[in-house]
Amino acid sequence: MKKRFFIISLFWVLAIAAFGAIVMLLWNFVVPGVLGLATINFWQALALFVLARIFFGGFPGRGAFPGRRRIPDGKEGNPFRAKWEKMSPEERKDFINKRKKFGFGGPFGRDGFFNERNFDRNNGSETPKENE
């Protein structure tokens, strides 16, 4: 038990030191040449790493921000796809038209994308491809 605790503690100390060294080396290699800022030492790099983790990443074992939504992984599925699949074809067309009204759809003829194909997966009637 004590040996395992010591090994895990040593691993975390070495990992933190490695991340600090990597941040210091990357900063000193890139930033002074590109932006003209000063080089930093190991402790400043470690502080910068901790600050970046607080602002952007959180720490292991705990979410970054308690109220922040996360992208669902494979277990939960995609909530947008689930909502799309529950829509009727009329609701889908209405949804697409509302998006077009607000400027979605894009240039270069992409706004006709949904009109060219049948996107109802459940009925099994897809339009045949030109090569078939």
C-alpha positions in Angstrom: 0.0 0.0 0.0 2.7 2.5 1.0 4.9 1.4 -2.0 2.0 2.0 -4.4 1.2 5.4 -2.9 4.9 6.3 -3.3 5.0 5.2 -6.9 1.8 7.1 -7.8 3.1 10.2 -6.0 6.4 10.0 -7.8 4.7 9.6 -11.1 2.6 12.7 -10.6 5.6 14.8 -9.5 7.5 13.6 -12.6 4.5 14.3 -14.9 4.1 17.8 -13.5 7.8 18.5 -13.9 7.7 17.1 -17.5 4.7 19.3 -18.4 6.4 22.3 -16.9 9.6 21.6 -18.9 7.6 21.1 -22.1 5.8 24.4 -21.6 9.1 26.2 -20.9 10.9 24.7 -23.9 8.0 25.4 -26.3 7.5 28.9 -25.0 11.2 29.7 -25.2 11.4 28.2 -28.7 8.4 29.9 -30.3 7.2 33.0 -28.4 10.4 35.1 -28.3 10.9 34.7 -32.0 7.3 35.3 -33.1 6.0 37.8 -30.6 9.3 39.3 -29.2 8.4 38.4 -25.6 11.0 37.4 -23.0 12.0 33.8 -22.3 10.7 32.2 -19.1 12.1 29.9 -16.5 10.8 26.5 -15.2 8.7 27.9 -12.4 7.1 30.5 -14.6 6.3 27.8 -17.1 4.8 25.6 -14.4 2.7 28.5 -13.2 1.6 29.2 -16.8 0.6 25.6 -17.2 -1.4 25.6 -14.0 -3.1 28.8 -15.1 -4.0 27.4 -18.5 -5.4 24.3 -16.9 -7.5 26.4 -14.6 -8.8 28.5 -17.4 -9.3 25.9 -20.1 -8.9 22.4 -19.0 -9.7 21.6 -15.4 -7.8 19.0 -13.5 -8.0 15.1 -13.5 -10.8 13.6 -11.5 -13.0 16.7 -11.7 -14.8 18.4 -14.6 -13.4 21.7 -15.9 -16.4 23.7 -14.9 -19.3 22.2 -13.0 -22.1 23.8 -15.2 -20.4 23.3 -18.5 -21.9 21.0 -21.0 -19.8 18.2 -22.4 -19.9 16.7 -25.9 -21.7 13.3 -25.5 -19.6 10.2 -26.1 -20.8 7.0 -27.7 -22.8 5.8 -24.7 -25.3 8.6 -24.7 -25.4 9.2 -28.5 -25.9 12.4 -30.3 -28.9 14.4 -28.9 -29.2 16.4 -32.1 -29.3 13.3 -34.2 -31.9 11.8 -31.9 -34.1 14.9 -32.2 -33.6 14.9 -36.0 -34.7 11.3 -36.3 -37.8 11.9 -34.3 -38.9 14.7 -36.6 -41.4 14.1 -39.4 -40.3 15.0 -43.0 -42.5 18.2 -42.7 -40.8 19.2 -39.5 -37.4 18.6 -41.0 -38.2 20.8 -44.0 -39.6 23.5 -41.7 -36.5 23.3 -39.6 -34.2 23.7 -42.7 -36.3 26.6 -44.0 -36.0 28.4 -40.6 -32.2 27.9 -40.7 -32.1 29.3 -44.2 -34.1 32.3 -43.1 -31.4 33.1 -40.5 -28.5 32.8 -43.1 -27.5 29.1 -42.7 -27.0 27.1 -45.8 -23.9 28.8 -47.1 -22.6 30.0 -50.4 -21.7 28.1 -53.6 -25.0 26.3 -54.1 -24.9 24.4 -50.7 -28.3 25.8 -49.8 -30.0 23.3 -52.2 -28.3 20.3 -50.6 -31.3 19.2 -48.6 -33.6 19.6 -51.5 -31.6 17.2 -53.8 -31.8 14.1 -51.6 -34.3 12.3 -49.5 -32.9 12.4 -45.9 -35.6 10.2 -44.3 -33.5 7.2 -43.2 -36.5 5.2 -41.9 -38.4 4.7 -45.1 -35.5 3.1 -47.0 -36.3 4.9 -50.3 -33.1 6.7 -51.1 -32.5 8.3 -54.5 -30.3 6.1 -56.7 -26.8 7.3 -57.5 -25.9 8.3 -61.1 -23.4 5.5 -61.5 -25.8 2.7 -60.6 
